[in-house]
Amino acid sequence: MSSLANRTLFITGASRGIGKAIALRAARDGANIVVAAKTDKPDPRLPGTVHSAVEEIQQAGGRGLACITDIRSEEQVQAAIDQAVSTFGGIDILVNNASAIQLTGTLNTNMKRFDLMHAVNVRGTFLCSQAALPHLMNSGNPHILNISPPLNLDPGWFAGHVAYTMAKYGMSMCVLGMAREFQEAGVAVNALWPKTAIATAAVMNLLGGEQAIQRCRKPEIMADAAHYVLTQPSRDCTGNFLVDEDVLLRAGVSDLSQYAVGSADDLWPDFFLGAAP
């Protein structure tokens, strides 16, 4: 399988950034995309809404469904899953992309932000997976893909932002457990993480602005890597912690310079890969 034509993808946080890029790549195949995100109306701080994302999906050749969803809410998640199944007849792929971030140490992380990161990253991922799995198990090639890092217990990756690291690693632990739990059912569960920083609103607003963006790759590198993973036979590709660059090299893409925002020789490494700084 090399195409996502007529497949139904449920993507959290797909109104912008990596989630939207994955949606648009699948849309070019003629996929059905459920945009599950909170942004209903334009926000001057953040580009895109669920509605603008659906418009772009349809312009790219896919079918889009806007589901205004706070993934912290069991009722809203279940309603979005039910609407997806009612509209498209099932769900083939779940992409757990929605995430909250705050890179602060223990003494500077208030509990409201701690709770938000864990409610969105860990609980939201678990909840969306739980709600989607009964439908995924009816698919011929079901996949769950979490946008989360390989598990790396180097203390340096915890020390500066222990709350955020725990929340992101919680998403990865879902991969570790669910891949084994649903292996016999044929549901692939994998994680995908970028080798370098990706040009998203988080980088712009939290990690250095336009200067940092110039050292990033475009979200399309994650979209192309996700497309490759999601078109693999689910029974042969599960339980992996994948890195976008490695996936594309395996897929035969040798020129990665096309993904650079600025110079391809001055890219900012992402968190959690290799030895901590």
Secondary structure, DSSP 8 states (H G I E B T S, - for coil): ----TT-EEEEETTTSHHHHHHHHHHHTTT-EEEEEES--S-BTTB---HHHHHHHHHHHT-EEEEEE--TT-HHHHHHHHHHHHHHHSS--EEEE---------GGG--HHHHHHHIIIIIIHHHHHHHHHHHHHTTSSS-EEEE--------THHHHT-HHHHHHHHHHHHHHHHHHHHTTTTT-EEEEEE-SB-B-SHHHHHHTTHHHHHTTSB-THHHHHHHHHHHTS-GGGS-S-EEEHHHHHHHTT----GGGBSS-TTS--B-TTSSS--
